[in-house]
């Protein structure tokens, strides 16, 4: 007897009931009758192919096979159940060896170690890229302010307020950021299919993620633009015209 998942059921019996059908799993495997169907799950790791089906066999049919025992408990501290579980198993078979005793949370953490390392590494590179972008934007706007010193001096001489000059320079940075965000969103949607397989537990087109990322980038742009914009508000008309 065997129990298969919905993936195998749809693969081999797409238009009929698999219950009662026969299946084997290799040249040396006997034919077994399907007695149940369960939902598909990733049994080996989170990276397992979602198209890969799996099956369950009764331990009594294959006593030489290794296996795992999963114990469900209502305890808020399942790690404290290890001693009781070991005692219960030894009462049944004192010679039965026990190893790799972990909570489900510990097993999930072990499965995610590689991904979490990549997340930390990519976050560091993303932070470095954001810093370099901010420095580059600061340099571009500072250079632009230097080139427009005469213009800014004339604006102030004609009655422009410091707030007007500040908004003028900050607006330049915001326009650059808006263009960058637009191109970035287009690239995100274009590359979405290729990147979707690398994500777990989050959608590539999650509105909250896109909004928070955009806010972070805009805040970085405003911060990088503020210093040269603040310097521009301190331009004295006479000094600016004399320098030119």
Phi, psi and omega in degrees: 000151180211153173242128182247166178265173183295333179295312177295322180298315180288332182286318186256336179226066186294332186238019179212168182279121181287341182300127181092348177286165181246146183209149171227166188235040178145170183298324184266001182273134177287161176287134182235150180269132179281123183245356181193160178229135179237163178293152180289143177212159176274104188273331185263313180197169178291341179274359183298147180292126181294343180273355182271115180278167178216171184215163178238138176239147178290134181297330180294334179283329182228073186294342181275354181281147174278160181199179179233148177250127178252125181246127178261135181221153176269001182293141176282350177232075184298337180296339179281354181274355185301314181298317180294322179293317179298319180295320180295319180291322180291333176293330178278316182212098182298337183267002182284118180284142177243136179206164176054047180275112184221157171282163179297324178298320179294323179292320178295318178299319179296323180291335184262002183303312181298318181292320180294324176297317178296323178297315179297315181297314180293326178295321178296315178295321179295319177296319178295318178297321179295320178295315179296321178296319179295318178295319178296318178294320177300317180295318181296314182290323177298317178296320179297320179295319178299318180291334183259019182302314180299314180300315180296321178298318179295319179300315180294320180296330180273004174111007179293136178278162179297325178297325178295316179294319180298314179295326179298312183286318178297325178298325177297316179294320180295322178296319177297319179294319180297319177296316179296319178296319179298313179296322179295319178294321177297316179296324179297314181290325180292317182270008185302316183296321181289327184272342186298328181288345181268356184256149177220126176079005179211142178273143179297330182254032177295118183302320181297318179297315181295320180293314181296321178296318179296319179297318179299315180294319179295321178296320178296319179296315180297320179294317180291333182273342188293318184298308176295328177293320178295321177297323181296328180289345182263005179293127176268129184305314182296318180294317181297316181290325179293320179296325181284000000 
